[in-house]
């Protein structure tokens, strides 16, 4: 905290925006700012404030104001009150204290016109930051904006849509473009669109085209991160993702399915895109990697359904982001009546987002159709299968097992049993088992494979594959030597391309469904795609990019 507080110079107002990843941090930071600068006014806002009642404000006396919902008008009203001495009771959607009293004002309706909100980028409020860090190689400049606000859906796990924010309001296209242009001219490397449903409007294609033009003209932004792709996508959106991919702008193209269990979809008021098959076919045709969002622990979902869904997606070469069902304040799933209806039991645990102070998040750990033991087993399956299949260490070997008649579910369940008994990952397996029994979601949520991959697999790669070879033999797989060799060369490095000899046409057999022929065969492994990305993006993007949706670990293979 000192790193931030020491940079402050007699602040009059200090503002914080809180969500599930920084609530405790912000509360403690606010407290320490108040200790050093007791006359500084603390304004606390963000999505998490919906749970901040009058009594909460009384329990946190160092916070002067809480802002609820859309914050721009309320925040402006608070500032005006400090300037002209007017009454805070006239400011909508806030809580505040006067003496020993705590008060909450009436909620304001949604902002009718987003264009009344001035752009901080175009006002020049960030120009000094850009000037200070433009040439600093240790700093990556990011910018975030939204082209629209609101969500027409009412998914029970989400706090974004619902009744109050069901109508989407658009910002003026010229303002959005000017913000993109500002970012490009100022060397912003990562540009983020915070829309809940980007590409829900036809005009969004114009935004993509403009970002691409800026990248081509100015070299920036380097990457585009879309907060939420449209939930009801069509195959046309794949062409948009292809444009971004070809211009090295695509961080990930996401299709949200959550589950394929129809009862569970009804329980969460969720519908998956009817164009899903067409989207996947178009993505395969254009070579666009798709990141599938999945939630485990949905009401009415089961262990068998989830592992079968995940395994079937592995077999189709899909990349997934699988997260546990988090209870968000303000979501329908947070209501007791909803939890009682579906036999939901929850647990509040430490968050993986903890920094300096512990953050806590609440997750489902049991439903009427999945007991705690099944959920623990699911956590283990998801963690290990994602680590091996989605990062390029086992997907070829798993495909070979499928060819031998071993299902993906059986393959990974048997692999976990093998790891539990011997191998370089044995100790980590038992640690994960302990984590799952304690529902340490901070050890599973997101993509926490980096340390294991680097410290255990990469640093012991030869021993790792010796053990995998032994496992493959134990389950009756054939052509194991060629299979493991192919797997290792498919895991690309930004080095020179290589032509490698095999004793069979193993790649054509596994990937192109050719007949298996035992004869000397040469394959060329082309790593240029990965090299281009590595050369065009900053160092600490590398692991993030190469293990996520763009599948940079996968070499291009041709027979020679």
C-alpha positions as CSV (number, residue, x, y, z in Angstrom):
1,X,0.0,0.0,0.0
2,X,2.9,2.3,0.7
3,X,3.8,2.3,-3.0
4,X,0.5,4.0,-3.8
5,X,0.1,6.2,-0.7
6,X,3.6,7.6,-0.9
7,X,2.8,8.9,-4.4
8,X,-0.2,10.9,-3.2
9,X,0.3,14.6,-2.5
10,X,-2.2,15.9,-0.1
11,X,-5.2,14.3,-1.8
12,X,-8.6,15.9,-1.3
13,X,-10.6,13.1,-2.8
14,X,-9.7,9.4,-3.3
15,X,-11.9,7.1,-5.4
16,X,-12.0,3.3,-5.7
17,X,-14.0,0.9,-7.9
18,X,-14.6,-2.5,-6.4
19,X,-15.5,-5.9,-7.8
20,X,-14.9,-9.5,-6.7
21,X,-11.2,-9.4,-7.3
22,X,-10.3,-6.3,-5.2
23,X,-13.0,-5.6,-2.6
24,X,-10.8,-6.3,0.5
25,X,-7.8,-4.6,-1.1
26,X,-9.7,-1.4,-1.8
27,X,-11.3,-1.3,1.7
28,X,-7.8,-1.6,3.4
29,X,-6.2,0.9,0.9
30,X,-9.0,3.4,1.7
31,X,-8.4,2.9,5.4
32,X,-4.7,3.6,5.1
33,X,-5.2,6.6,2.9
34,X,-7.6,8.0,5.6
35,X,-5.1,7.3,8.3
36,X,-2.4,9.4,6.6
37,X,-4.8,12.0,5.1
38,X,-7.8,12.3,7.5
39,X,-9.3,15.2,5.6
40,X,-9.3,13.3,2.3
41,X,-12.8,12.2,1.2
42,X,-13.1,8.5,0.2
43,X,-15.6,7.6,-2.5
44,X,-16.3,3.9,-2.9
45,X,-18.0,2.6,-6.1
46,X,-18.1,-0.3,-8.5
47,X,-20.3,-3.4,-9.1
48,X,-19.7,-4.7,-5.6
49,X,-21.4,-1.8,-3.8
50,X,-24.9,-3.4,-4.1
51,X,-24.2,-5.2,-0.8
52,X,-23.0,-2.0,0.9
53,X,-25.9,-1.1,3.2
54,X,-26.2,1.7,5.7
55,X,-24.9,-0.5,8.4
56,X,-21.9,-1.5,6.2
57,X,-21.0,2.2,5.8
58,X,-21.2,2.6,9.6
59,X,-18.8,-0.3,10.0
60,X,-16.3,1.4,7.6
61,X,-16.3,4.9,8.9
62,X,-13.2,5.8,6.9
63,X,-15.4,5.6,3.7
64,X,-17.3,8.8,3.2
65,X,-19.5,7.9,0.2
66,X,-20.8,4.7,-1.5
67,X,-21.9,5.0,-5.1
68,X,-24.4,2.5,-6.4
69,X,-25.0,1.4,-10.0
70,X,-23.9,3.6,-12.9
71,X,-21.5,6.0,-11.2
72,X,-21.0,8.9,-13.5
73,X,-23.9,11.2,-12.5
74,X,-23.7,10.3,-8.8
75,X,-20.0,10.9,-8.7
76,X,-20.4,14.2,-10.4
77,X,-23.1,15.2,-7.9
78,X,-20.8,14.4,-5.0
79,X,-18.0,16.6,-6.4
80,X,-20.4,19.4,-7.0
81,X,-21.6,19.2,-3.4
82,X,-18.0,19.6,-2.2
83,X,-17.5,22.6,-4.5
84,X,-20.6,24.5,-3.7
85,X,-21.5,23.1,-0.2
86,X,-24.9,21.8,-1.3
87,X,-26.8,18.9,0.4
88,X,-25.7,15.3,-0.5
89,X,-29.3,14.2,0.0
90,X,-30.0,15.6,-3.5
91,X,-27.5,13.3,-5.1
92,X,-29.1,10.0,-6.4
93,X,-27.9,6.5,-5.7
94,X,-25.4,7.1,-2.9
95,X,-24.8,6.5,0.8
96,X,-23.1,9.0,3.0
97,X,-22.4,10.0,6.5
98,X,-23.1,13.2,8.4
99,X,-21.9,13.3,12.0
100,X,-23.0,10.0,13.5
101,X,-25.8,9.5,11.0
102,X,-25.7,7.4,7.8
103,X,-28.1,8.0,4.9
104,X,-29.0,6.5,1.6
105,X,-30.6,8.4,-1.2
106,X,-33.1,7.3,-3.8
107,X,-31.8,5.2,-6.7
108,X,-31.5,7.0,-10.0
109,X,-32.9,5.6,-13.3
110,X,-30.4,4.5,-15.9
111,X,-28.5,7.2,-17.6
112,X,-30.7,7.9,-20.7
113,X,-27.9,9.0,-23.0
114,X,-24.3,7.7,-22.6
115,X,-23.0,10.6,-24.7
116,X,-23.5,13.1,-21.9
117,X,-20.6,11.3,-20.2
118,X,-17.3,13.0,-21.5
119,X,-14.5,10.7,-22.5
120,X,-11.5,10.9,-20.1
121,X,-9.2,10.0,-22.9
122,X,-10.4,12.8,-25.2
123,X,-10.3,15.3,-22.3
124,X,-6.6,14.5,-21.9
125,X,-6.8,13.2,-18.4
126,X,-4.4,10.3,-19.1
127,X,-2.0,12.3,-21.3
128,X,0.5,12.7,-18.5
129,X,0.5,9.0,-17.8
130,X,1.2,8.2,-21.4
131,X,4.0,10.8,-21.5
132,X,5.6,9.4,-18.3
133,X,5.6,5.7,-19.4
134,X,5.6,5.8,-23.2
135,X,9.3,4.8,-23.4
136,X,9.5,2.7,-20.3
137,X,10.1,-1.0,-21.3
138,X,8.8,-2.3,-18.0
139,X,5.4,-0.8,-18.4
140,X,2.6,-1.9,-20.8
141,X,-0.1,0.7,-21.4
142,X,-3.7,-0.6,-21.5
143,X,-6.9,1.3,-22.2
144,X,-10.5,0.2,-21.6
145,X,-13.7,1.6,-22.9
146,X,-17.2,0.5,-23.9
147,X,-19.1,1.0,-27.2
148,X,-22.4,0.1,-25.5
149,X,-23.8,-0.6,-22.0
150,X,-26.3,-3.1,-20.8
151,X,-27.3,-6.8,-21.4
152,X,-30.6,-8.1,-22.6
153,X,-30.2,-11.5,-20.9
154,X,-31.0,-12.6,-17.3
155,X,-28.6,-15.5,-16.6
156,X,-29.0,-16.4,-13.0
157,X,-25.2,-16.6,-12.4
158,X,-24.6,-13.0,-13.7
159,X,-25.1,-9.6,-12.2
160,X,-24.7,-7.7,-15.5
161,X,-28.2,-8.0,-17.0
162,X,-31.6,-8.5,-15.4
163,X,-34.4,-6.0,-15.2
164,X,-32.5,-2.8,-14.6
165,X,-29.9,-3.2,-17.3
166,X,-31.8,-5.2,-19.9
167,X,-31.9,-2.5,-22.5
168,X,-28.6,-1.8,-24.3
169,X,-27.6,1.8,-24.8
170,X,-25.1,2.7,-27.5
171,X,-22.4,5.4,-27.4
172,X,-21.8,7.7,-30.4
173,X,-19.7,5.9,-32.9
174,X,-17.5,9.0,-33.5
175,X,-16.6,9.2,-29.8
176,X,-15.7,5.5,-29.8
177,X,-13.5,5.9,-32.8
178,X,-11.8,8.9,-31.4
179,X,-10.9,6.9,-28.3
180,X,-9.5,4.1,-30.4
181,X,-7.5,6.6,-32.4
182,X,-6.2,8.2,-29.2
183,X,-5.0,4.8,-28.0
184,X,-3.3,4.0,-31.3
185,X,-1.4,7.3,-31.4
186,X,-0.4,7.0,-27.8
187,X,1.1,3.5,-28.1
188,X,-1.6,1.6,-26.1
189,X,-0.6,-2.1,-26.4
190,X,-3.7,-3.7,-25.0
191,X,-7.1,-2.2,-25.9
192,X,-10.1,-3.5,-24.1
193,X,-13.8,-3.3,-25.0
194,X,-15.9,-3.8,-21.9
195,X,-19.1,-4.5,-23.8
196,X,-21.2,-7.3,-22.4
197,X,-22.3,-8.4,-25.9
198,X,-19.9,-7.1,-28.5
199,X,-21.0,-7.8,-32.1
200,X,-24.7,-7.8,-31.1
201,X,-25.1,-4.8,-33.4
202,X,-24.1,-4.6,-37.1
203,X,-22.2,-1.4,-36.5
204,X,-19.7,-3.3,-34.3
205,X,-18.0,-4.5,-37.6
206,X,-17.2,-0.8,-38.2
207,X,-15.4,-0.7,-34.9
208,X,-13.3,-3.8,-35.7
209,X,-12.4,-2.3,-39.1
210,X,-11.3,0.9,-37.5
211,X,-9.1,-0.8,-34.9
212,X,-7.5,-2.8,-37.7
213,X,-6.8,0.3,-39.7
214,X,-5.2,2.0,-36.7
215,X,-3.0,-1.1,-36.1
216,X,-1.9,-1.0,-39.7
217,X,-1.2,2.7,-39.7
218,X,0.3,3.3,-36.2
219,X,1.3,-0.2,-35.1
220,X,-1.0,0.0,-32.1
221,X,-3.0,-1.4,-30.4
222,X,-1.1,-4.7,-30.3
223,X,-4.0,-6.7,-29.0
224,X,-7.7,-6.3,-28.6
225,X,-9.5,-7.9,-25.7
226,X,-13.3,-8.1,-25.9
227,X,-14.9,-8.4,-22.4
228,X,-18.0,-10.2,-23.7
229,X,-18.7,-11.5,-27.2
230,X,-22.4,-11.6,-28.1
231,X,-24.1,-14.5,-26.4
232,X,-26.2,-15.3,-29.4
233,X,-23.5,-15.2,-32.1
234,X,-23.7,-16.3,-35.7
235,X,-21.1,-17.7,-38.1
236,X,-20.5,-14.2,-39.5
237,X,-18.7,-13.3,-36.2
238,X,-16.0,-15.8,-37.1
239,X,-15.1,-13.7,-40.1
240,X,-14.7,-10.7,-37.7
241,X,-12.4,-12.8,-35.5
242,X,-10.4,-13.9,-38.6
243,X,-9.8,-10.2,-39.4
244,X,-8.4,-9.7,-36.0
245,X,-6.4,-12.8,-36.1
246,X,-4.8,-12.0,-39.4
247,X,-3.8,-8.6,-38.0
248,X,-2.3,-10.1,-34.8
249,X,-5.0,-8.4,-32.8
250,X,-7.1,-11.3,-31.5
251,X,-6.6,-12.1,-27.9
252,X,-9.4,-14.6,-27.9
253,X,-12.7,-15.3,-29.7
254,X,-15.1,-16.6,-27.1
255,X,-18.3,-18.6,-27.5
256,X,-20.1,-19.1,-24.2
257,X,-22.0,-22.4,-23.8
258,X,-21.6,-22.9,-20.0
259,X,-23.2,-26.4,-20.4
260,X,-25.1,-28.5,-22.9
261,X,-27.5,-29.9,-20.2
262,X,-30.9,-28.5,-21.2
263,X,-32.3,-28.8,-17.7
264,X,-29.4,-26.9,-16.4
265,X,-29.7,-24.2,-19.1
266,X,-33.3,-23.7,-18.1
267,X,-32.4,-23.5,-14.4
268,X,-29.9,-20.7,-15.2
269,X,-32.2,-18.9,-17.7
270,X,-29.6,-19.5,-20.3
271,X,-29.9,-20.4,-24.0
272,X,-26.9,-21.3,-26.1
273,X,-26.6,-20.0,-29.7
274,X,-28.6,-22.0,-32.2
275,X,-25.8,-21.3,-34.6
276,X,-23.2,-23.1,-32.6
277,X,-22.5,-25.8,-35.1
278,X,-22.2,-23.3,-37.9
279,X,-19.9,-21.1,-35.9
280,X,-17.6,-24.1,-35.2
281,X,-17.6,-25.2,-38.8
282,X,-16.8,-21.7,-40.0
283,X,-14.0,-21.4,-37.4
284,X,-12.5,-24.7,-38.6
285,X,-12.7,-23.6,-42.2
286,X,-10.9,-20.2,-41.5
287,X,-8.5,-21.6,-38.9
288,X,-9.9,-19.4,-36.1
289,X,-9.3,-20.8,-32.6
290,X,-12.4,-20.7,-30.5
291,X,-12.4,-20.3,-26.7
292,X,-15.4,-21.9,-25.1
293,X,-16.6,-20.6,-21.8
294,X,-18.0,-23.3,-19.5
295,X,-19.2,-23.2,-15.9
296,X,-19.0,-26.2,-13.7
297,X,-21.5,-26.7,-10.8
298,X,-24.6,-25.4,-12.6
299,X,-27.9,-26.4,-11.0
300,X,-29.2,-29.7,-12.3
301,X,-25.9,-30.5,-14.1
302,X,-24.1,-33.7,-13.2
303,X,-20.5,-35.1,-13.1
304,X,-21.0,-37.4,-16.0
305,X,-22.5,-34.8,-18.2
306,X,-19.7,-32.3,-17.5
307,X,-16.8,-34.7,-18.1
308,X,-18.5,-36.0,-21.2
309,X,-19.0,-32.5,-22.5
310,X,-15.4,-31.5,-21.8
311,X,-14.0,-34.6,-23.3
312,X,-16.1,-34.4,-26.4
313,X,-14.7,-30.8,-26.9
314,X,-11.1,-32.0,-26.5
315,X,-11.8,-34.6,-29.2
316,X,-12.9,-31.7,-31.5
317,X,-9.7,-29.8,-30.7
318,X,-11.5,-27.1,-28.8
319,X,-10.0,-24.7,-26.2
320,X,-11.9,-24.1,-23.1
321,X,-12.0,-21.8,-20.1
322,X,-13.8,-23.7,-17.3
323,X,-14.7,-21.9,-14.1
324,X,-16.6,-22.9,-11.0
325,X,-20.0,-21.4,-10.4
326,X,-19.4,-18.2,-8.4
327,X,-22.2,-16.5,-6.4
328,X,-22.1,-12.8,-7.4
329,X,-23.8,-10.3,-5.2
330,X,-27.0,-9.1,-7.0
331,X,-27.4,-12.2,-9.2
332,X,-30.5,-14.3,-9.0
333,X,-28.3,-17.2,-7.8
334,X,-27.4,-15.3,-4.7
335,X,-31.0,-15.4,-3.5
336,X,-31.9,-17.9,-0.8
337,X,-35.1,-19.0,-2.6
338,X,-33.1,-19.9,-5.7
339,X,-30.5,-21.9,-3.7
340,X,-33.2,-23.8,-1.8
341,X,-35.0,-24.7,-5.1
342,X,-31.9,-26.4,-6.5
343,X,-30.4,-27.8,-3.3
344,X,-27.5,-25.5,-3.5
345,X,-24.8,-25.4,-0.8
346,X,-22.2,-22.7,-1.0
347,X,-18.8,-22.0,0.5
348,X,-16.9,-18.8,0.9
349,X,-13.2,-19.3,0.3
350,X,-10.0,-17.4,-0.3
351,X,-9.8,-16.0,-3.9
352,X,-6.9,-16.5,-6.2
353,X,-7.0,-12.7,-6.8
354,X,-5.7,-12.0,-3.2
355,X,-3.0,-9.4,-3.2
356,X,-1.5,-8.1,0.1
357,X,-4.9,-8.8,1.8
358,X,-7.1,-11.8,1.4
359,X,-10.0,-11.6,-1.0
360,X,-13.0,-14.0,-0.6
361,X,-15.5,-15.4,-3.1
362,X,-18.5,-17.6,-2.7
363,X,-18.9,-20.7,-4.9
364,X,-21.4,-23.5,-5.3
365,X,-20.0,-26.8,-3.8
366,X,-23.1,-29.0,-4.0
367,X,-26.4,-29.1,-5.8
368,X,-29.4,-31.5,-5.9
369,X,-27.7,-33.4,-8.8
370,X,-24.0,-33.2,-7.9
371,X,-22.8,-33.9,-4.3
372,X,-19.6,-32.7,-2.8
373,X,-17.6,-35.8,-3.6
374,X,-18.6,-35.6,-7.3
375,X,-17.7,-31.9,-7.5
376,X,-14.3,-32.6,-6.0
377,X,-13.7,-35.3,-8.6
378,X,-14.8,-32.9,-11.3
379,X,-12.3,-30.3,-10.1
380,X,-9.5,-32.8,-10.4
381,X,-10.6,-34.0,-13.8
382,X,-10.9,-30.4,-15.2
383,X,-7.6,-29.2,-13.8
384,X,-5.5,-32.1,-15.0
385,X,-7.1,-32.6,-18.4
386,X,-6.9,-28.8,-19.2
387,X,-3.3,-28.8,-18.2
388,X,-2.4,-31.7,-20.5
389,X,-4.7,-31.2,-23.4
390,X,-5.1,-27.4,-23.8
391,X,-1.4,-26.5,-23.5
392,X,0.0,-29.0,-26.0
393,X,1.5,-31.8,-23.8
394,X,-0.9,-34.6,-24.3
395,X,-3.5,-33.8,-27.0
396,X,-1.8,-35.9,-29.7
397,X,-1.2,-38.8,-27.3
398,X,-4.9,-38.6,-26.2
399,X,-6.0,-38.6,-29.9
400,X,-3.9,-41.8,-30.3
401,X,-5.7,-43.3,-27.3
402,X,-9.0,-42.4,-28.9
403,X,-8.0,-44.2,-32.1
404,X,-7.2,-47.3,-29.9
405,X,-10.7,-47.3,-28.6
406,X,-10.0,-45.5,-25.3
407,X,-12.4,-42.7,-24.5
408,X,-11.1,-39.3,-23.4
409,X,-12.8,-39.7,-20.1
410,X,-11.2,-43.1,-19.4
411,X,-7.8,-41.8,-20.7
412,X,-7.6,-38.9,-18.3
413,X,-9.2,-40.8,-15.3
414,X,-6.6,-43.5,-15.8
415,X,-3.8,-41.0,-16.3
416,X,-4.7,-39.4,-12.9
417,X,-4.6,-42.8,-11.3
418,X,-1.2,-43.4,-12.8
419,X,0.1,-40.0,-11.6
420,X,-1.2,-40.8,-8.1
421,X,1.0,-43.9,-7.9
422,X,4.3,-42.8,-9.5
423,X,5.9,-40.0,-11.6
424,X,7.1,-36.4,-11.3
425,X,3.6,-35.1,-10.8
426,X,2.7,-37.4,-8.0
427,X,3.3,-35.0,-5.1
428,X,1.4,-32.3,-7.0
429,X,-1.5,-34.7,-7.6
430,X,-2.0,-35.3,-3.8
431,X,-1.7,-31.6,-3.2
432,X,-4.5,-31.0,-5.7
433,X,-6.5,-33.8,-4.0
434,X,-6.2,-31.9,-0.7
435,X,-7.2,-28.7,-2.4
436,X,-10.3,-30.2,-4.0
437,X,-11.5,-31.7,-0.7
438,X,-11.1,-28.2,0.9
439,X,-12.7,-26.6,-2.1
440,X,-9.7,-24.3,-2.5
441,X,-11.0,-22.8,-5.7
442,X,-8.1,-20.3,-5.7
443,X,-6.0,-23.4,-6.7
444,X,-8.3,-24.4,-9.6
445,X,-10.1,-21.3,-10.9
446,X,-8.9,-19.7,-14.1
447,X,-5.7,-21.1,-15.6
448,X,-3.3,-21.8,-12.8
449,X,-1.0,-24.2,-14.7
450,X,2.0,-22.0,-15.3
451,X,4.0,-22.8,-12.2
452,X,3.4,-26.6,-12.6
453,X,4.2,-26.6,-16.3
454,X,7.4,-24.6,-16.0
455,X,8.8,-26.1,-12.7
456,X,7.7,-29.7,-13.1
457,X,7.0,-30.5,-16.7
458,X,9.3,-28.2,-18.7
459,X,12.3,-28.5,-16.4
460,X,11.9,-32.3,-16.4
461,X,10.5,-32.8,-19.9
462,X,12.5,-35.9,-20.8
463,X,11.6,-37.6,-17.6
464,X,8.0,-36.5,-18.0
465,X,7.7,-38.2,-21.4
466,X,9.5,-41.4,-20.2
467,X,6.8,-41.7,-17.6
468,X,4.0,-40.9,-20.1
469,X,5.5,-43.6,-22.4
470,X,5.2,-46.1,-19.5
471,X,1.6,-45.0,-19.0
472,X,0.7,-45.4,-22.7
473,X,2.1,-49.0,-22.7
474,X,0.1,-49.8,-19.5
475,X,-3.2,-49.0,-21.3
476,X,-2.3,-50.9,-24.5
477,X,-1.6,-48.1,-26.9
478,X,0.4,-48.7,-30.1
479,X,3.0,-46.7,-32.0
480,X,3.9,-44.9,-28.7
481,X,7.4,-43.8,-29.8
482,X,6.1,-42.0,-32.9
483,X,3.2,-40.6,-30.9
484,X,5.3,-39.1,-28.2
485,X,7.8,-37.7,-30.7
486,X,5.0,-36.0,-32.7
487,X,3.6,-34.6,-29.5
488,X,6.9,-33.1,-28.5
489,X,7.6,-31.5,-31.9
490,X,4.0,-30.2,-32.1
491,X,4.8,-28.2,-29.0
492,X,6.4,-25.3,-30.8
493,X,9.2,-23.1,-29.8
494,X,10.2,-19.9,-31.7
495,X,13.2,-21.6,-33.3
496,X,14.1,-22.8,-36.8
497,X,11.6,-25.0,-38.6
498,X,12.5,-28.7,-38.6
499,X,12.0,-31.8,-40.7
500,X,11.7,-34.9,-38.6
501,X,11.7,-38.6,-39.5
502,X,9.0,-41.0,-38.1
503,X,8.5,-44.7,-38.5
504,X,4.9,-44.2,-39.7
505,X,2.5,-41.6,-41.1
506,X,1.4,-40.9,-37.5
507,X,0.4,-37.3,-38.1
508,X,-1.8,-38.1,-41.1
509,X,-3.3,-41.1,-39.2
510,X,-4.2,-39.0,-36.1
511,X,-5.1,-35.6,-37.6
512,X,-6.2,-36.3,-41.2
513,X,-7.8,-39.8,-40.5
514,X,-5.6,-41.6,-43.0
515,X,-4.9,-45.3,-42.8
516,X,-1.9,-46.0,-40.6
517,X,1.1,-47.0,-42.7
518,X,4.3,-48.3,-41.1
519,X,7.1,-46.7,-43.3
520,X,9.6,-44.0,-42.9
521,X,7.9,-40.7,-43.1
522,X,9.2,-37.1,-42.8
523,X,7.2,-34.2,-41.5
524,X,8.1,-30.5,-41.5
525,X,7.3,-28.6,-38.4
526,X,6.7,-24.9,-39.1
527,X,6.9,-22.5,-36.1
528,X,6.7,-19.2,-38.0
529,X,3.2,-18.5,-36.7
530,X,4.4,-18.6,-33.1
531,X,7.6,-16.6,-34.0
532,X,5.5,-13.8,-35.5
533,X,3.5,-13.5,-32.3
534,X,6.5,-13.7,-30.1
535,X,8.2,-11.0,-32.0
536,X,5.3,-8.7,-32.2
537,X,4.2,-8.8,-28.5
538,X,6.0,-8.0,-25.3
539,X,7.8,-10.6,-23.2
540,X,5.3,-11.1,-20.4
541,X,2.5,-11.8,-22.9
542,X,4.3,-14.9,-24.1
543,X,3.1,-17.6,-21.7
544,X,-0.4,-16.0,-21.5
545,X,-0.8,-15.9,-25.3
546,X,0.8,-19.3,-26.0
547,X,-1.3,-21.2,-23.6
548,X,-4.7,-19.6,-24.2
549,X,-7.1,-19.5,-27.1
550,X,-4.6,-18.7,-29.9
551,X,-2.9,-22.1,-29.4
552,X,0.5,-20.6,-30.2
553,X,2.1,-23.8,-28.9
554,X,0.8,-25.7,-31.9
555,X,3.2,-26.0,-34.9
556,X,2.0,-26.3,-38.5
557,X,2.8,-29.7,-39.8
558,X,3.2,-30.8,-43.5
559,X,4.4,-34.1,-45.0
560,X,7.7,-33.9,-47.0
